[in-house]
Amino acid sequence: MSRRTNRRQFIQESAIAGLGFWAAGGVALAREGKAANDKVNIACVGVSGKGSSDVDGASKHGHIVALCDVDSDFLNGKAKQFPEAQKFADYREMLDKLGDKIDAVTVSTPDHTHAPASLMAMRLGKGVYCQKPLTHTVAEAREMRDTAAMMKVATQMGNQGSAENGLREAVEMVQAGVIGPVKEVHVWTNRPVWPQAPQYTARPPAVDVPAYLNWKLWLGVAPERPYAHGPVNPKNPKRGVYHDFNWRGWLDFGTGAIGDMACHTANMAYRALKLGLPTSVVAEAGDVNQETYPSWARIVFQFPERGGDLPPVKFTWYEGHNKGEKVLPSEDLVKIMKATKEGLKDSGSLMIGEKGMLYSPDDYGAHYVLLPSDKFTDYKKPEPTLPRNGGGDDGMKKEWVAAIRGGPAAYSNFDIASHLTESMLLGDVAIRLTGKQLEYDGKIGKITNNADADKFIKTEYRTGW
């Protein structure tokens, strides 16, 4: 074992135990905040696609000191924008070599790498900005929450609707009782927009790994499998079976439609209703298999009474197409939304209260309308209780860096983000056990009535990870 490997192992183990590294200065920085004029040094894991815009956004509020990507083409291309940044293929090597030179880390990778990279960074006392969904599994979401709290680091999940003033205003409206107590929520999406079932239900034949891609590092903690490509898109020849985008539809790497979009589309209702964790979840889905997410699904979550004044909520999620028809709420509800000026959108949410409904015709919950509209012609908006941002994706980075400097916690910090992620990823567990109602104990993070769920709540990392 190399000296560097020994050092990395020591840092990780001592950080996990809450010892050793506390005296090394990194955690002290996160706990005490940086001075207002100090530059925050940021390392970025994943620099293509959303990762590219995350690097750009972070650079407006900090100094990019390192770039990491398993695809050398993407890495070298992004490095042209930031020639002073050091380049890495392995985030573990990056954090080991530059640990004392880094204040914060962005993680914008396939879902299965979110938690491993973020947890290592947080255990070294680094603030973390991680793309949605926060994790690949329910157990990882809980570990991210616990680690962020233990290490007292500044965190933010990249669901940019959280920064929109419209979302924050809608949260205030619901919590002020404008539509009355809410017992029913419907959320739907235009996902999947990538190939999964029924197109893929088995692994395609292996092909040689291209020279620009480190396939072993791309797999990371996921089980070993050969690289595959599939039909080449002339406009984007890299968009193959897994890399660089279609991993979302594969169970070992992505989280499917609900993982990809619920942290956006369900965010407003989740916050407004203070939903916490569900007590049960059941799914019906089509083309369920052992490799990819289904062609369609309808998932029902039951959330309990909260705090004595918030009634139980039935939350229904809709995705995909069943027999050529988009999976949506009931015809009566669809008719109501179609009659609005906004019309029925491909993605959106609807909260049904005793006094009215709040409809968001938007992926991010950034816009909303009250229904029936004639009933709310003269309503008065409640006094603001939440700080305004309005900066979208850039506002998310600004809020996060302010928290690193000692400001208030970012609005989508890992406490709220992990609860939202944990709840929604239980939908993926229900898909794997289609038709079976699963009872969930949020205190211990366990399905209590079906032992088969354990292997979907927490998955084993590949040897060496």
SESE-639798 format. One line per field, with one value per residue (C-alpha): x, y, z; residue number from 1. Coordinates in nm, 3 decimals, padded with zeros to 5 digits, always signed. Layout:
% residues N
X: (X, ...)
Y: (Y, ...)
Z: (Z, ...)
marmi: (NUM, ...)
This chain:
% residues 465
X: (+00.000, +00.139, +00.209, -00.062, -00.317, -00.223, -00.272, -00.610, -00.729, -00.615, -00.792, -01.116, -01.120, -01.031, -01.286, -01.557, -01.469, -01.480, -01.111, -00.779, -00.888, -01.077, -00.740, -00.617, -00.790, -01.023, -01.326, -01.253, -01.289, -01.631, -01.746, -01.627, -01.686, -01.450, -01.396, -01.615, -01.320, -01.156, -01.181, -01.345, -01.135, -01.360, -01.288, -01.538, -01.618, -01.793, -01.747, -01.973, -02.345, -02.490, -02.142, -02.017, -02.273, -02.207, -01.838, -01.924, -02.170, -01.928, -01.655, -01.865, -01.850, -01.522, -01.191, -01.179, -00.864, -00.930, -01.135, -01.212, -01.374, -01.332, -01.374, -01.049, -01.217, -01.462, -01.190, -00.946, -01.219, -01.330, -00.971, -00.930, -01.163, -00.971, -00.604, -00.483, -00.699, -00.531, -00.682, -00.777, -00.961, -01.014, -01.181, -01.016, -00.671, -00.783, -00.907, -00.600, -00.351, -00.527, -00.723, -00.571, -00.606, -00.979, -01.264, -01.557, -01.652, -01.920, -02.042, -02.216, -02.177, -02.403, -02.626, -02.433, -02.125, -02.304, -02.279, -01.929, -01.769, -01.977, -01.922, -01.547, -01.540, -01.759, -01.552, -01.256, -01.449, -01.540, -01.863, -02.046, -02.281, -02.427, -02.661, -03.006, -03.107, -02.878, -02.806, -02.860, -03.015, -03.230, -02.951, -02.706, -02.952, -02.958, -02.579, -02.540, -02.771, -02.588, -02.243, -02.328, -02.462, -02.167, -01.906, -02.098, -02.026, -02.218, -02.422, -02.667, -02.845, -02.881, -03.258, -03.259, -03.631, -03.552, -03.402, -03.707, -03.914, -04.232, -04.165, -04.093, -04.407, -04.616, -04.476, -04.584, -04.930, -04.995, -04.853, -05.068, -05.375, -05.482, -05.606, -05.688, -05.564, -05.416, -05.475, -05.399, -05.101, -05.044, -04.707, -04.629, -04.335, -04.234, -03.958, -03.817, -03.662, -03.384, -03.400, -03.497, -03.773, -03.915, -03.624, -03.366, -03.442, -03.108, -02.746, -02.626, -02.309, -01.973, -01.748, -01.400, -01.375, -01.287, -00.948, -01.094, -01.295, -01.170, -01.442, -01.328, -01.354, -01.685, -01.825, -01.691, -01.893, -02.131, -02.105, -01.858, -01.994, -01.840, -01.862, -02.129, -02.226, -02.520, -02.662, -02.446, -02.612, -02.427, -02.503, -02.369, -02.158, -02.083, -02.449, -02.439, -02.601, -02.449, -02.206, -02.264, -02.637, -02.842, -02.717, -03.032, -03.241, -03.017, -03.078, -02.709, -02.633, -02.942, -03.265, -03.509, -03.780, -03.874, -03.512, -03.430, -03.726, -03.907, -03.642, -03.762, -04.129, -04.228, -04.010, -04.269, -04.541, -04.293, -04.169, -04.506, -04.663, -04.360, -04.405, -04.106, -04.091, -04.375, -04.514, -04.604, -04.550, -04.690, -04.627, -04.778, -04.550, -04.495, -04.203, -04.037, -03.703, -03.364, -03.165, -03.364, -03.643, -03.998, -04.181, -04.441, -04.527, -04.786, -04.662, -04.869, -04.701, -04.886, -04.749, -04.868, -05.012, -04.738, -04.717, -05.081, -05.213, -05.119, -05.343, -05.221, -05.141, -05.188, -04.912, -04.930, -04.648, -04.698, -04.436, -04.405, -04.661, -04.888, -05.021, -04.936, -05.114, -04.926, -04.975, -05.156, -05.400, -05.772, -05.968, -06.158, -05.835, -05.682, -05.993, -05.961, -05.598, -05.662, -05.921, -05.665, -05.479, -05.163, -05.322, -05.199, -04.821, -04.609, -04.466, -04.633, -04.794, -05.135, -05.215, -05.580, -05.693, -06.026, -06.057, -05.905, -05.616, -05.266, -05.149, -04.788, -04.750, -04.375, -04.087, -03.943, -04.247, -04.139, -04.490, -04.831, -05.201, -05.483, -05.796, -06.080, -05.950, -06.272, -06.260, -05.917, -05.963, -05.923, -05.697, -05.409, -05.067, -04.937, -04.642, -04.312, -04.156, -03.880, -03.579, -03.598, -03.334, -03.469, -03.133, -03.217, -02.911, -02.671, -02.864, -02.814, -02.435, -02.437, -02.642, -02.411, -02.089, -02.246, -02.311, -01.947, -01.847, -02.056, -02.395, -02.725, -02.773, -02.863, -03.235, -03.173, -02.910, -02.859, -03.103, -03.412, -03.261, -03.186, -03.539, -03.687, -03.450, -03.507, -03.884, -03.884, -03.629, -03.863, -04.069, -03.789, -03.789, -04.165, -04.117, -03.878, -04.152, -04.445, -04.791, -04.670, -04.752, -04.436, -04.448, -04.162, -04.017, -03.841, -03.675, -03.460, -03.479, -03.626, -03.917, -04.075, -04.306, -04.091, -03.738, -03.683, -03.670, -03.345, -03.125, -03.288, -03.272, -02.895, -02.672, -02.323, -02.030, -01.791, -01.479, -01.216, -01.472)
Y: (+00.000, +00.341, +00.619, +00.826, +00.544, +00.509, +00.880, +00.878, +00.585, +00.754, +01.079, +00.904, +00.677, +00.949, +01.187, +00.923, +00.869, +01.242, +01.247, +01.358, +01.577, +01.816, +01.959, +01.986, +02.313, +02.202, +02.147, +02.461, +02.656, +02.507, +02.555, +02.913, +03.040, +03.230, +03.601, +03.798, +03.891, +03.547, +03.353, +03.012, +02.746, +02.497, +02.160, +02.022, +01.653, +01.599, +01.878, +01.793, +01.851, +01.989, +01.961, +02.215, +02.475, +02.393, +02.468, +02.794, +02.891, +02.807, +03.009, +03.326, +03.295, +03.114, +03.010, +02.684, +02.504, +02.154, +01.975, +01.604, +01.386, +01.028, +01.145, +01.309, +01.485, +01.658, +01.727, +01.880, +02.083, +02.237, +02.294, +02.542, +02.773, +02.725, +02.673, +02.721, +02.435, +02.100, +01.807, +01.466, +01.155, +01.017, +01.236, +01.031, +01.126, +01.488, +01.512, +01.333, +01.552, +01.888, +01.837, +02.132, +02.360, +02.299, +02.463, +02.317, +02.060, +02.037, +01.689, +01.665, +01.303, +01.004, +00.937, +00.636, +00.856, +01.138, +00.996, +00.840, +01.164, +01.391, +01.184, +01.176, +01.554, +01.622, +01.391, +01.610, +01.916, +02.048, +02.220, +02.026, +02.125, +01.802, +01.766, +01.614, +01.355, +01.378, +01.004, +00.675, +00.492, +00.557, +00.454, +00.697, +00.984, +00.915, +00.890, +01.221, +01.389, +01.247, +01.325, +01.686, +01.740, +01.570, +01.762, +02.093, +02.173, +02.403, +02.205, +02.255, +02.018, +02.137, +02.157, +02.514, +02.572, +02.611, +02.951, +03.074, +03.338, +03.185, +02.857, +03.028, +03.238, +02.929, +02.762, +03.066, +03.061, +02.700, +02.735, +03.044, +02.832, +03.003, +02.674, +02.518, +02.185, +01.969, +01.594, +01.512, +01.587, +01.485, +01.520, +01.411, +01.439, +01.422, +01.174, +00.939, +01.114, +00.855, +00.486, +00.235, -00.031, -00.146, -00.053, -00.197, -00.475, -00.656, -00.550, -00.497, -00.665, -00.542, -00.329, -00.183, +00.111, +00.432, +00.583, +00.899, +00.716, +00.557, +00.293, +00.152, +00.495, +00.563, +00.245, +00.350, +00.181, +00.010, -00.364, -00.466, -00.480, -00.436, -00.111, -00.096, +00.164, +00.094, +00.304, +00.608, +00.946, +01.147, +01.469, +01.329, +01.016, +00.982, +00.945, +00.568, +00.304, +00.437, +00.724, +01.014, +01.062, +00.745, +00.597, +00.752, +00.461, +00.187, +00.060, +00.036, +00.397, +00.619, +00.665, +00.675, +00.932, +00.986, +01.021, +01.256, +01.491, +01.454, +01.665, +01.939, +01.875, +01.755, +02.008, +02.283, +02.057, +01.868, +02.189, +02.357, +02.062, +01.973, +01.615, +01.451, +01.077, +00.852, +00.562, +00.355, +00.340, +00.120, +00.121, -00.016, -00.018, -00.170, -00.370, -00.413, -00.593, -00.636, -00.389, -00.075, +00.143, +00.080, +00.221, +00.373, +00.392, +00.524, +00.545, +00.628, +00.755, +00.793, +01.067, +01.079, +01.366, +01.616, +01.821, +01.771, +02.038, +01.901, +01.615, +01.294, +01.333, +01.094, +01.181, +01.027, +01.029, +00.963, +00.885, +00.743, +00.610, +00.309, +00.167, +00.491, +00.712, +00.946, +00.847, +01.136, +01.214, +01.143, +01.278, +01.519, +01.677, +01.686, +01.866, +02.132, +02.201, +02.202, +02.476, +02.715, +02.978, +02.776, +02.452, +02.107, +02.089, +01.778, +01.822, +01.978, +01.941, +01.990, +02.033, +01.988, +02.171, +02.212, +02.572, +02.534, +02.402, +02.519, +02.415, +02.453, +02.414, +02.399, +02.154, +02.355, +02.483, +02.835, +02.935, +02.860, +02.944, +02.915, +02.728, +02.787, +03.122, +03.315, +03.222, +03.380, +03.701, +03.924, +03.714, +03.883, +03.726, +03.657, +03.851, +03.697, +03.459, +03.322, +03.515, +03.588, +03.476, +03.473, +03.375, +03.025, +02.807, +03.095, +03.190, +02.837, +02.869, +03.215, +03.094, +02.795, +03.001, +03.251, +02.959, +02.848, +03.197, +03.161, +03.281, +03.101, +02.747, +02.727, +02.666, +02.321, +02.210, +01.839, +01.818, +01.909, +01.769, +01.430, +01.392, +01.481, +01.241, +00.961, +00.991, +00.993, +00.711, +00.489, +00.507, +00.328, +00.060, +00.020, -00.014, -00.306, -00.470, -00.364, -00.418, -00.468, -00.204, -00.131, -00.002, +00.234, +00.319, +00.651, +00.641, +00.345, +00.373, +00.029, -00.136, -00.333, -00.571, -00.697, -00.827, -00.826, -00.445, -00.440, -00.496, -00.198, +00.036, -00.014, -00.159, -00.303, -00.108, -00.282, -00.430, -00.161, +00.118)
Z: (+00.000, -00.099, +00.147, -00.020, +00.016, +00.382, +00.434, +00.256, +00.464, +00.786, +00.700, +00.609, +00.911, +01.159, +01.010, +01.034, +01.398, +01.462, +01.560, +01.414, +01.130, +01.356, +01.450, +01.091, +01.007, +00.730, +00.951, +01.148, +00.825, +00.755, +01.113, +01.158, +00.803, +00.577, +00.597, +00.359, +00.137, +00.131, -00.190, -00.154, -00.325, -00.507, -00.665, -00.916, -00.968, -01.303, -01.557, -01.852, -01.904, -01.582, -01.437, -01.688, -01.581, -01.214, -01.265, -01.440, -01.166, -00.885, -01.056, -01.016, -00.639, -00.577, -00.726, -00.924, -00.811, -00.945, -01.210, -01.205, -01.472, -01.590, -01.953, -02.066, -02.358, -02.125, -01.869, -02.115, -02.280, -01.951, -01.841, -02.127, -01.934, -01.611, -01.704, -01.346, -01.215, -01.159, -01.350, -01.210, -01.325, -00.971, -00.708, -00.433, -00.559, -00.596, -00.237, -00.108, -00.293, -00.258, +00.063, +00.250, -00.054, -00.105, +00.086, -00.107, -00.370, -00.636, -00.735, -01.074, -01.175, -01.245, -00.944, -00.814, -00.754, -00.568, -00.218, -00.237, -00.359, -00.134, +00.179, +00.131, +00.083, +00.387, +00.607, +00.516, +00.631, +00.285, +00.197, -00.075, -00.358, -00.496, -00.788, -00.747, -00.658, -00.359, -00.365, -00.546, -00.250, +00.055, +00.293, +00.130, +00.179, +00.551, +00.565, +00.380, +00.632, +00.931, +00.794, +00.704, +01.056, +01.225, +01.025, +01.039, +00.674, +00.437, +00.185, -00.100, -00.339, -00.698, -00.737, -00.860, -00.820, -00.450, -00.529, -00.721, -00.547, -00.690, -00.513, -00.183, -00.217, -00.291, +00.021, +00.224, +00.066, +00.157, +00.506, +00.564, +00.492, +00.170, +00.017, +00.353, +00.491, +00.215, +00.211, -00.152, -00.382, -00.745, -00.924, -01.281, -01.519, -01.884, -01.792, -01.898, -02.198, -02.227, -02.329, -02.059, -02.054, -02.288, -02.518, -02.278, -02.032, -02.071, -02.109, -02.465, -02.598, -02.473, -02.690, -02.642, -02.405, -02.593, -02.515, -02.364, -02.094, -01.772, -01.745, -01.410, -01.251, -01.426, -01.268, -00.930, -00.655, -00.901, -00.977, -01.246, -01.601, -01.947, -02.137, -02.410, -02.662, -02.888, -03.175, -03.238, -03.252, -03.521, -03.335, -03.008, -03.063, -02.690, -02.601, -02.582, -02.363, -02.037, -02.091, -02.104, -02.035, -02.066, -01.737, -01.584, -01.707, -01.563, -01.208, -01.117, -01.207, -01.214, -01.025, -01.316, -01.370, -01.006, -00.900, -01.183, -01.144, -00.809, -00.634, -00.871, -00.936, -00.588, -00.409, -00.359, -00.222, -00.007, +00.155, +00.183, +00.359, +00.572, +00.461, +00.628, +00.560, +00.440, +00.639, +00.333, -00.042, -00.318, -00.694, -01.010, -01.312, -01.654, -01.797, -01.457, -01.493, -01.324, -01.537, -01.617, -01.484, -01.610, -01.909, -01.675, -01.307, -01.066, -00.706, -00.398, -00.081, +00.248, +00.474, +00.835, +01.038, +01.119, +01.436, +01.530, +01.291, +00.948, +00.828, +00.662, +00.291, +00.001, -00.248, -00.598, -00.853, -01.229, -01.495, -01.846, -02.094, -02.055, -02.383, -02.558, -02.304, -02.072, -01.708, -01.538, -01.256, -01.299, -01.594, -01.365, -01.239, -01.587, -01.714, -01.445, -01.532, -01.906, -01.853, -01.702, -01.902, -01.849, -01.969, -01.869, -01.883, -01.938, -01.589, -01.288, -00.949, -00.790, -00.421, -00.323, -00.010, +00.162, +00.037, -00.311, -00.515, -00.600, -00.947, -01.059, -01.439, -01.403, -01.356, -01.070, -00.884, -00.981, -01.099, -00.955, -00.990, -00.737, -00.841, -00.894, -01.016, -00.953, -00.586, -00.542, -00.742, -00.438, -00.217, -00.038, -00.032, +00.318, +00.454, +00.341, +00.590, +00.369, +00.233, -00.139, -00.384, -00.741, -00.887, -01.007, -01.061, -00.996, -00.684, -00.552, -00.582, -00.428, -00.129, -00.080, -00.086, +00.155, +00.392, +00.360, +00.468, +00.782, +00.660, +00.715, +00.586, +00.217, +00.149, -00.005, +00.247, +00.299, +00.591, +00.384, +00.062, +00.216, +00.354, +00.014, -00.163, +00.088, +00.049, -00.330, -00.368, -00.168, -00.487, -00.671, -00.402, -00.450, -00.827, -00.768, -00.559, -00.775, -00.628, -00.271, -00.012, +00.182, +00.539, +00.622, +00.961, +00.911, +01.253, +01.153, +00.772, +00.715, +00.535, +00.819, +00.633, +00.345, +00.392, +00.014, +00.028, +00.227, -00.079, -00.253, +00.048, +00.070, -00.200, -00.162, -00.304, -00.541, -00.379, -00.332, -00.293)
marmi: (1, 2, 3, 4, 5, 6, 7, 8, 9, 10, 11, 12, 13, 14, 15, 16, 17, 18, 19, 20, 21, 22, 23, 24, 25, 26, 27, 28, 29, 30, 31, 32, 33, 34, 35, 36, 37, 38, 39, 40, 41, 42, 43, 44, 45, 46, 47, 48, 49, 50, 51, 52, 53, 54, 55, 56, 57, 58, 59, 60, 61, 62, 63, 64, 65, 66, 67, 68, 69, 70, 71, 72, 73, 74, 75, 76, 77, 78, 79, 80, 81, 82, 83, 84, 85, 86, 87, 88, 89, 90, 91, 92, 93, 94, 95, 96, 97, 98, 99, 100, 101, 102, 103, 104, 105, 106, 107, 108, 109, 110, 111, 112, 113, 114, 115, 116, 117, 118, 119, 120, 121, 122, 123, 124, 125, 126, 127, 128, 129, 130, 131, 132, 133, 134, 135, 136, 137, 138, 139, 140, 141, 142, 143, 144, 145, 146, 147, 148, 149, 150, 151, 152, 153, 154, 155, 156, 157, 158, 159, 160, 161, 162, 163, 164, 165, 166, 167, 168, 169, 170, 171, 172, 173, 174, 175, 176, 177, 178, 179, 180, 181, 182, 183, 184, 185, 186, 187, 188, 189, 190, 191, 192, 193, 194, 195, 196, 197, 198, 199, 200, 201, 202, 203, 204, 205, 206, 207, 208, 209, 210, 211, 212, 213, 214, 215, 216, 217, 218, 219, 220, 221, 222, 223, 224, 225, 226, 227, 228, 229, 230, 231, 232, 233, 234, 235, 236, 237, 238, 239, 240, 241, 242, 243, 244, 245, 246, 247, 248, 249, 250, 251, 252, 253, 254, 255, 256, 257, 258, 259, 260, 261, 262, 263, 264, 265, 266, 267, 268, 269, 270, 271, 272, 273, 274, 275, 276, 277, 278, 279, 280, 281, 282, 283, 284, 285, 286, 287, 288, 289, 290, 291, 292, 293, 294, 295, 296, 297, 298, 299, 300, 301, 302, 303, 304, 305, 306, 307, 308, 309, 310, 311, 312, 313, 314, 315, 316, 317, 318, 319, 320, 321, 322, 323, 324, 325, 326, 327, 328, 329, 330, 331, 332, 333, 334, 335, 336, 337, 338, 339, 340, 341, 342, 343, 344, 345, 346, 347, 348, 349, 350, 351, 352, 353, 354, 355, 356, 357, 358, 359, 360, 361, 362, 363, 364, 365, 366, 367, 368, 369, 370, 371, 372, 373, 374, 375, 376, 377, 378, 379, 380, 381, 382, 383, 384, 385, 386, 387, 388, 389, 390, 391, 392, 393, 394, 395, 396, 397, 398, 399, 400, 401, 402, 403, 404, 405, 406, 407, 408, 409, 410, 411, 412, 413, 414, 415, 416, 417, 418, 419, 420, 421, 422, 423, 424, 425, 426, 427, 428, 429, 430, 431, 432, 433, 434, 435, 436, 437, 438, 439, 440, 441, 442, 443, 444, 445, 446, 447, 448, 449, 450, 451, 452, 453, 454, 455, 456, 457, 458, 459, 460, 461, 462, 463, 464, 465)
